[in-house]
Amino acid sequence: MPAELADLRIDARWTVPMSERDLLLEDHSLFVRDGRIDALVPRAEADRRPAPPIVVERPQHVLLPGLIDTDARGPLAALGGPPPRAVDGRGADEAIAFAIARMLTAGVTCFADRSGFPAAVARGAIALGIRAVVGAPIAERATSIGGSLAADLRAALALHDEYKDHPSIGTAFAPAPLGEFTDPALERLKVLADELDTTIVVDWPASAAAVRDSVARTGRRPIERLRHLGLLNRSLRTVRLGGLEPAELRAAGESAIAASVCASADLRRGAGLPPIADLRAAGLRLALGSDGGASGNDFDLWHELRLCALATRGAAHAPGAWEILAMATRDAAEALGIDADVGTLEPGKWADLCCVEALGPAIPDPVDLVEQLVFGGGRDIVRDVWIAGRSAVSRSQPTRFDWTEIRERAWRAAQRLTAGG
């Protein structure tokens, strides 16, 4: 029986599928059918297959999975970081579109957001064709148990129900800092997350003082409290993870929780970086996030890759370049719970792809190619982006939107907010 005709074939000089450590393929072709990867085969074998309607040749390029930003916080950042009360929905659509446009042109094909505008984020992601995991904000106040908490949970459940079958939108619970929640509220959240098989993303206390405050509020250190409540498991993702004592580090590793590392944002805040090498060695699943405005509004995960690689250079258990790149691809997909569909270039997964130029100023030769990508990559080398096999960026130009129009709309929204209009 002849093979079914694919929709798209991409011939790349090099391919980094991220399915096996340090695997680098030369002169391979990737076939896409119905939005998913159909095959990744040597060029000679590809030439024996029927030619699909679209064939893309990239003779000096590297094909790899699209990058995944596990903590983008796009809307507020794209407007220059106005205080949340100044936004209250105004300008959110313009800001989200601008943030997504910046992500796409940097090779990002999926992002996670918990900025407070989940419905608008989902709308914007669908409109521009990017994959997203949308965090529903959850808050609890001492005067509103059963009030605002119940309303937030209803809204989160409605968001989940609306997108539970959507091919490109996932949802998660995004509660406020753990220290602001009572144990019964967190237990209720855990029950819902278990029932829906979804993830919970939380901010980790950013300093020793924050940990002390959490202990004063709850009577336990954060790791101990999470374990006591049954939340220390694979469904939990923290943003940042530092200040752990040795026993806590072991407990976190044994639970295999995920943590988003936002290197630029942490350094800009003066908080320093978490012990990335130690966290990886302990067994935690680490991924990268840009944290939006806190990192400069550029949504460029290549910067985060380089910072993490530099921060771990020479450390005991230092990850190699492939492991660092995995934090923005394979491991990032796993941290968001979507690794069955994206994160590596394997048959059956969605064809979320990024193609970057090699042999240019940033990557002068193919020796140690993955290391050069990690240390020399940037949005300037991104040439093509596909999401579910559909072109989003071609030869560095967006295909689904007018960049100038999106940028000007976002700037006008920012000016209105600044002026209080």
PyMOL commands that set and color helices and strands:
alter all, ss='L'
color gray80, all
select helices_A, chain A and resi 43-46+74-78+84-87+92-105+118-128+148-163+178-180+183-196+208-218+222-228+246-255+263-269+276-282+292-295+301-312+321-326+330-336+369-376+379-381+403-419
alter helices_A, ss='H'
color red, helices_A
select strands_A, chain A and resi 8-15+25-33+36-42+54-65+67-69+108-113+131-138+169-175+199-203+236-239+258-261+285-288+353-357+382-387+390-394+397-398
alter strands_A, ss='S'
color yellow, strands_A
deselect
rebuild
show_as cartoon
